[in-house]
């Protein structure tokens, strides 16, 4: 299944297949969870990332149980920090 992904404000290089704007499409196995997708991106482990699926925030504790569907749109970004 195809999932549209946008990586926002990530430091460092983007995963293969993503354009300079952080947009890409992933081909995942049916039944893949949001946690599976995030793990496959191999983002730097020190980052705690926020994720939205189809515009809705998904808390870290439910990502493993959230099965993605064909044509879902996922946005991933680091938490806002500073002060």
VMD Tcl script that draws the C-alpha trace (Angstrom):
set ca {
  {0.00 0.00 0.00}
  {1.16 3.53 -0.74}
  {1.50 6.08 2.08}
  {2.34 9.76 1.47}
  {4.87 11.01 4.02}
  {6.16 14.50 4.76}
  {9.16 14.98 7.04}
  {9.20 18.50 8.47}
  {12.16 20.36 10.02}
  {14.42 17.35 10.40}
  {18.12 17.94 10.86}
  {20.53 15.96 8.75}
  {19.93 14.01 5.57}
  {16.54 12.74 4.49}
  {15.87 9.04 3.94}
  {16.24 7.72 0.40}
  {13.31 8.54 -1.86}
  {12.40 11.84 -0.20}
  {12.71 15.13 -2.08}
  {14.39 18.27 -0.73}
  {11.04 19.38 0.73}
  {10.87 16.20 2.82}
  {8.07 14.65 0.79}
  {8.00 11.05 -0.31}
  {5.85 7.99 -0.80}
  {6.41 4.73 1.00}
  {5.21 1.33 -0.18}
  {4.29 -0.59 2.97}
  {2.95 -4.06 3.59}
  {-0.80 -4.18 4.26}
  {-1.43 -3.98 8.01}
  {1.73 -2.00 8.75}
  {1.39 0.21 11.81}
  {2.50 3.80 12.22}
  {5.23 2.49 14.54}
  {6.43 0.12 11.77}
  {6.59 3.01 9.30}
  {8.49 5.28 11.70}
  {10.96 2.50 12.51}
  {11.57 1.93 8.80}
  {12.49 5.58 8.26}
  {15.57 5.11 10.47}
  {15.36 8.61 11.90}
  {18.04 9.63 14.40}
  {17.25 7.82 17.66}
  {17.78 10.89 19.84}
  {14.71 12.53 18.34}
  {11.27 12.21 19.86}
  {9.01 12.79 16.89}
  {5.45 13.98 16.67}
  {3.27 12.31 14.06}
  {0.00 13.13 12.38}
  {-2.06 10.75 10.27}
  {-4.54 12.45 7.97}
  {-4.22 15.62 10.05}
  {-4.85 13.95 13.42}
  {-2.14 13.77 16.09}
  {-1.20 10.22 17.08}
  {0.18 9.76 20.60}
  {3.31 7.61 20.91}
  {1.55 5.02 23.05}
  {-0.98 4.15 20.30}
  {1.32 4.12 17.25}
  {1.95 0.38 17.44}
  {-1.78 -0.34 17.27}
  {-2.64 2.15 14.52}
  {-2.78 0.29 11.21}
  {-2.15 2.57 8.25}
  {-4.45 2.43 5.23}
  {-3.82 2.92 1.50}
  {-3.42 6.64 0.66}
  {-3.02 7.78 4.29}
  {-0.99 10.95 4.69}
  {1.57 11.01 7.48}
  {3.48 14.08 8.71}
  {6.47 13.61 11.01}
  {8.29 16.40 12.81}
  {10.43 16.93 15.90}
  {8.76 18.50 18.91}
  {8.97 22.27 19.17}
  {11.56 23.33 21.71}
  {13.42 26.39 22.78}
  {12.59 29.31 24.88}
}
mol new
graphics top color blue
foreach p $ca { graphics top sphere $p radius 0.5 }
foreach p [lrange $ca 0 end-1] q [lrange $ca 1 end] { graphics top cylinder $p $q radius 0.2 }
display resetview
